[in-house]
Amino acid sequence: MVTPDVVSEDDIAKLIIPDDLPDEPSFKAYIEAKVYDKENHLIQYHRQPMRSLTQYFLALMSIPIVGTFQSASNYNAPGILVNVLGLPSQQSTYTGSSHNGANITWNWSIQLGSGTQAFSLSLTSLAAPIANGTGTGELLYGQLSVVPAGTSILISVIVSNYTTSTIDVSEIGLQCTIYLAYQNSSNNYTLTTYNFLLSYDTFSTAISIPPNGFATFQITLSFTG
């Protein structure tokens, strides 16, 4: 005789594990924008969660976490670097030494845009990037600032509108350039660069930068736990 499987909603609720467990480490990211007019008055403030990290962010984080070395007999790069970032499995082509390797470094930048597009893990660019300059539809990007603050990393840039029209910013992305340095077949130092989009988000409210105004955009990556 088979007993009917009768389970109440209360019983199911007791088996559900909550998303946020006590003392569970967490990662949070936010986007913040402050807009100023030509008299340096704050005229718009906006803050929202950054939700759309791409697969390239995960691959980049694997470099310090997993490393690039596999074993004394395996000179190939880990699969995630090859398959996701598209880095070469083996880089140095100089045969004069058996101890050749490659150095990996990278930097970040913030890219702003005036378009929108659906998010996917493999996005490589914004829908309509706003160029760096002082011409029509362009914003002049200042130097990027990356500052550690406790358990957070603050990434910010100041952009200025030197045109005669208001420029609306509707999308933002965190970009990365990876530099791969190695010895080529002639034993010369060679540098190859690779560019990736680490995040992509659209603003819930357009960020409007007036003529001769400027704005500060900040991405905060916060690790707690």
Secondary structure in CASP SS format (residue, H / E / C, confidence):
PFRMAT SS
TARGET T0000
AUTHOR 0000-0000-0000
METHOD secondary structure of the structure
MODEL  1
M C 1.00
V C 1.00
T C 1.00
P C 1.00
D C 1.00
V C 1.00
V C 1.00
S C 1.00
E H 1.00
D H 1.00
D H 1.00
I H 1.00
A H 1.00
K H 1.00
L H 1.00
I C 1.00
I C 1.00
P C 1.00
D C 1.00
D C 1.00
L C 1.00
P C 1.00
D C 1.00
E C 1.00
P C 1.00
S E 1.00
F E 1.00
K E 1.00
A E 1.00
Y E 1.00
I E 1.00
E E 1.00
A E 1.00
K E 1.00
V E 1.00
Y E 1.00
D C 1.00
K C 1.00
E C 1.00
N C 1.00
H C 1.00
L E 1.00
I E 1.00
Q E 1.00
Y E 1.00
H E 1.00
R E 1.00
Q E 1.00
P E 1.00
M C 1.00
R C 1.00
S C 1.00
L E 1.00
T C 1.00
Q H 1.00
Y H 1.00
F H 1.00
L H 1.00
A H 1.00
L H 1.00
M H 1.00
S H 1.00
I H 1.00
P H 1.00
I H 1.00
V H 1.00
G C 1.00
T C 1.00
F C 1.00
Q C 1.00
S E 1.00
A C 1.00
S C 1.00
N E 1.00
Y C 1.00
N C 1.00
A C 1.00
P C 1.00
G H 1.00
I H 1.00
L H 1.00
V H 1.00
N H 1.00
V C 1.00
L C 1.00
G C 1.00
L C 1.00
P C 1.00
S C 1.00
Q C 1.00
Q C 1.00
S C 1.00
T C 1.00
Y C 1.00
T C 1.00
G C 1.00
S C 1.00
S C 1.00
H C 1.00
N C 1.00
G C 1.00
A E 1.00
N E 1.00
I E 1.00
T E 1.00
W E 1.00
N E 1.00
W E 1.00
S E 1.00
I E 1.00
Q E 1.00
L E 1.00
G E 1.00
S C 1.00
G C 1.00
T C 1.00
Q C 1.00
A C 1.00
F C 1.00
S C 1.00
L C 1.00
S C 1.00
L C 1.00
T C 1.00
S C 1.00
L C 1.00
A C 1.00
A C 1.00
P E 1.00
I C 1.00
A C 1.00
N E 1.00
G C 1.00
T C 1.00
G C 1.00
T C 1.00
G C 1.00
E C 1.00
L E 1.00
L E 1.00
Y E 1.00
G C 1.00
Q C 1.00
L C 1.00
S E 1.00
V E 1.00
V E 1.00
P E 1.00
A E 1.00
G C 1.00
T C 1.00
S E 1.00
I E 1.00
L E 1.00
I E 1.00
S E 1.00
V E 1.00
I E 1.00
V E 1.00
S E 1.00
N C 1.00
Y C 1.00
T C 1.00
T C 1.00
S C 1.00
T C 1.00
I E 1.00
D E 1.00
V E 1.00
S E 1.00
E E 1.00
I E 1.00
G E 1.00
L E 1.00
Q E 1.00
C E 1.00
T E 1.00
I E 1.00
Y E 1.00
L E 1.00
A E 1.00
Y E 1.00
Q E 1.00
N C 1.00
S C 1.00
S C 1.00
N C 1.00
N C 1.00
Y E 1.00
T E 1.00
L E 1.00
T E 1.00
T E 1.00
Y E 1.00
N E 1.00
F E 1.00
L E 1.00
L E 1.00
S E 1.00
Y E 1.00
D E 1.00
T E 1.00
F E 1.00
S E 1.00
T E 1.00
A E 1.00
I E 1.00
S E 1.00
I E 1.00
P C 1.00
P C 1.00
N C 1.00
G C 1.00
F E 1.00
A E 1.00
T E 1.00
F E 1.00
Q E 1.00
I E 1.00
T E 1.00
L E 1.00
S E 1.00
F E 1.00
T E 1.00
G C 1.00
END
